[in-house]
Structure formats: structure tokens, C-alpha cells
């Protein structure tokens, strides 16, 4: 159901309003997030919660970015915190590439097993493309390395401009053991 909804959001390229500077890296966003995981018997397969993220240009093509994602279900909590710096390169007026390196901290809490914390790094490489005056599509590869695992995520996202200040966004992130879907509102500053 979520995958079908995301496909509908991403395919709705017709625009009613225009978002100024749609490929801007100056934004804050808030959304609802779900994580579907391959789990052991008895563990919840789907967790839900909230997502907060933002980005701010600091000089020339460099930006800082942060993300906090907290999901839970039936005594299991999973939290991801991410803070990093990135570089974006404008290919043309409607397309930009970016690379970002981040520090990540993942925390898994369970009533039965206690709390586990892991730290590592994340490397993101992606392309953002403006398909119309108010619709942006993003594709990326995210490589995460922590103490125990190396994971590669594929990311597909869309942003639909509601007006000059606000947009709706949807992101789908997948790897071999989990799928994350986030839907929310972005404020451009």
C-alpha cells in the first residue's frame, strides 16, 4: 500500500503552484515514518513514528544536514540520528548532484533485551532533478558503516511545491533487511 502511494506521489508531475528555488538545500522538514524490517519471530515487523530533518547552505556549494528518525512498536524502539556535511554541484538549472558524509548513531531498545547503541558513518551520493516548476525527484545511494554492519540503501524521493515556503515530501529507502517510508511537510527558508 505504501509503495503504491509513493508511486502515485512521485508520478504526479503536474503542478498547480510553484516553489521558489526548488533545488535549495535550505529547508527543515517534519514527517511520519514507518520501518518494515525482516525480524526474528516474535519481534514487530513494522515500526512507526516521526522524522525530523534539515539542511542549511554554509558557503558556496557546501551545506550541513541533520536527521532524526524515531520509530517504535510493542516494546521495541529504533532511533537513527545523523549529522553531516555535504557538497552539491549544479549540473544545470534543473538538476544537481550531491555527496554527503555523516556521523550516525543508531539505538535499538527492547523491553526484553535492553538497549543497544551503535555508531558509524554514512556516505550519500545522489541526484536531485526538477521535473516541473513544483515537482522534484531525488535518487540516491547511501552506504552506512557501523561497528557490526555495512549496509547499502537505495533512496527514491519526491517533493511537491505547495507554495513558496511549503512543500509535501515522500521518501522511500530500502536495503536487504528493511524498508523505510517517510511522508511529511518541508519548510523552505
C-alpha positions as CSV (number, residue, x, y, z in Angstrom):
1,X,0.0,0.0,0.0
2,X,2.8,2.5,1.0
3,X,4.7,1.6,-2.2
4,X,1.7,2.2,-4.4
5,X,1.0,5.6,-2.6
6,X,4.7,6.6,-3.1
7,X,4.5,5.7,-6.8
8,X,1.3,7.9,-7.1
9,X,3.0,10.8,-5.3
10,X,6.1,10.5,-7.5
11,X,4.2,10.2,-10.7
12,X,2.1,13.3,-10.1
13,X,4.2,15.7,-12.1
14,X,1.5,18.2,-12.9
15,X,1.9,21.3,-10.9
16,X,-0.6,23.8,-9.6
17,X,1.8,26.0,-7.5
18,X,5.4,26.9,-7.9
19,X,8.1,26.5,-5.2
20,X,10.9,29.1,-5.4
21,X,14.4,27.7,-5.6
22,X,13.1,24.1,-5.5
23,X,16.6,22.6,-5.5
24,X,17.6,24.6,-2.5
25,X,19.5,22.9,0.4
26,X,17.9,25.3,2.9
27,X,15.0,23.5,4.5
28,X,13.5,21.9,7.6
29,X,11.1,19.0,7.4
30,X,8.8,17.0,9.7
31,X,7.0,13.8,8.8
32,X,5.6,10.4,9.7
33,X,7.9,7.4,9.2
34,X,7.4,3.7,9.1
35,X,10.1,1.0,9.0
36,X,9.4,-2.5,7.8
37,X,12.1,-5.0,8.9
38,X,13.0,-8.6,8.5
39,X,12.9,-9.7,12.1
40,X,13.2,-12.8,14.3
41,X,9.9,-14.5,15.3
42,X,8.1,-12.5,18.0
43,X,9.7,-9.2,17.1
44,X,7.5,-6.5,15.5
45,X,7.9,-6.2,11.7
46,X,6.6,-2.7,11.3
47,X,7.6,0.2,13.4
48,X,6.1,3.7,13.1
49,X,7.0,7.1,14.4
50,X,8.3,10.5,13.4
51,X,11.0,12.0,11.3
52,X,12.8,15.4,11.6
53,X,15.4,16.6,9.2
54,X,17.0,19.8,7.9
55,X,19.8,21.2,5.7
56,X,21.5,24.6,5.5
57,X,23.9,26.0,3.0
58,X,27.0,27.3,4.7
59,X,29.4,28.5,2.0
60,X,29.5,28.2,-1.8
61,X,28.2,24.7,-2.5
62,X,28.7,23.3,1.0
63,X,25.9,22.5,3.3
64,X,25.3,20.9,6.8
65,X,22.5,18.4,7.3
66,X,20.9,16.5,10.1
67,X,18.2,13.9,10.6
68,X,16.4,12.3,13.5
69,X,14.1,9.3,13.0
70,X,12.3,7.6,15.9
71,X,10.1,4.6,15.4
72,X,8.6,2.1,17.8
73,X,6.0,-0.7,18.3
74,X,5.2,-3.1,21.1
75,X,8.2,-2.5,23.4
76,X,10.8,-2.1,20.6
77,X,12.2,1.4,19.8
78,X,14.6,2.2,16.9
79,X,16.2,5.6,16.7
80,X,18.6,7.0,14.0
81,X,20.4,10.3,14.4
82,X,22.5,11.6,11.6
83,X,24.6,14.8,11.3
84,X,26.9,15.6,8.4
85,X,28.3,17.9,5.8
86,X,27.8,17.8,2.0
87,X,28.7,19.3,-1.3
88,X,26.3,20.0,-4.1
89,X,27.2,20.5,-7.8
90,X,24.6,22.2,-10.1
91,X,24.6,20.3,-13.4
92,X,22.1,22.8,-14.9
93,X,19.2,25.0,-13.6
94,X,17.0,21.9,-13.0
95,X,19.5,19.2,-11.8
96,X,22.1,18.9,-9.1
97,X,24.4,16.1,-7.8
98,X,25.3,15.9,-4.2
99,X,27.7,14.0,-1.9
100,X,27.4,13.9,1.9
101,X,29.3,12.3,4.7
102,X,27.7,12.0,8.1
103,X,28.2,10.6,11.6
104,X,25.3,8.2,12.5
105,X,24.1,6.8,15.8
106,X,21.6,4.0,15.9
107,X,19.9,2.9,19.1
108,X,17.7,-0.2,19.5
109,X,15.7,-0.5,22.6
110,X,13.7,-3.5,23.7
111,X,11.8,-4.3,26.9
112,X,13.1,-7.9,26.8
113,X,16.7,-7.4,25.7
114,X,17.7,-3.9,26.9
115,X,19.2,-1.1,24.8
116,X,21.9,-1.4,22.2
117,X,23.7,1.6,20.6
118,X,25.9,1.6,17.5
119,X,27.8,4.5,15.9
120,X,29.3,4.8,12.4
121,X,29.4,6.8,9.2
122,X,27.1,7.3,6.3
123,X,28.1,8.3,2.7
124,X,25.3,9.6,0.5
125,X,25.6,10.2,-3.3
126,X,22.6,11.4,-5.2
127,X,20.9,13.5,-7.9
128,X,18.0,15.9,-7.5
129,X,16.1,16.9,-10.6
130,X,13.3,19.4,-11.1
131,X,10.7,17.7,-13.4
132,X,8.3,20.7,-13.4
133,X,8.0,24.1,-11.7
134,X,7.0,22.4,-8.5
135,X,7.9,18.8,-8.6
136,X,11.4,17.5,-7.7
137,X,12.6,13.9,-7.9
138,X,15.6,12.6,-5.9
139,X,17.5,9.3,-6.3
140,X,20.5,8.4,-4.1
141,X,22.7,5.6,-2.8
142,X,23.5,5.6,0.9
143,X,26.3,3.5,2.3
144,X,26.3,3.1,6.1
145,X,29.2,1.6,8.0
146,X,28.9,0.9,11.7
147,X,30.7,-1.4,14.2
148,X,28.8,-4.5,13.1
149,X,27.4,-4.0,9.6
150,X,27.9,-2.4,6.2
151,X,24.6,-1.6,4.6
152,X,23.7,-0.1,1.2
153,X,20.4,1.7,0.8
154,X,18.7,2.9,-2.3
155,X,16.7,6.1,-1.9
156,X,13.9,7.5,-4.0
157,X,12.1,10.7,-3.0
158,X,9.8,13.4,-4.3
159,X,9.0,16.9,-3.3
160,X,5.9,18.7,-4.4
161,X,5.8,22.5,-4.0
162,X,2.6,23.8,-2.4
163,X,3.7,27.4,-2.3
164,X,7.0,29.4,-2.0
165,X,7.5,28.3,1.6
166,X,6.0,24.8,2.0
167,X,6.2,21.5,0.1
168,X,5.0,18.0,0.7
169,X,7.6,15.3,0.5
170,X,7.8,11.5,0.3
171,X,10.9,9.3,0.7
172,X,11.3,5.6,0.2
173,X,14.6,4.0,1.4
174,X,15.3,0.3,1.0
175,X,18.1,-2.3,1.7
176,X,18.1,-6.1,2.1
177,X,16.7,-6.2,5.6
178,X,14.4,-3.1,5.9
179,X,12.3,-0.6,4.0
180,X,11.6,2.9,5.4
181,X,8.8,5.2,4.1
182,X,8.5,8.8,5.2
183,X,5.8,11.3,4.3
184,X,5.6,14.9,5.6
185,X,5.9,18.7,5.1
186,X,9.0,20.7,4.2
187,X,9.6,24.3,5.1
188,X,12.0,26.2,2.8
189,X,13.8,29.2,4.4
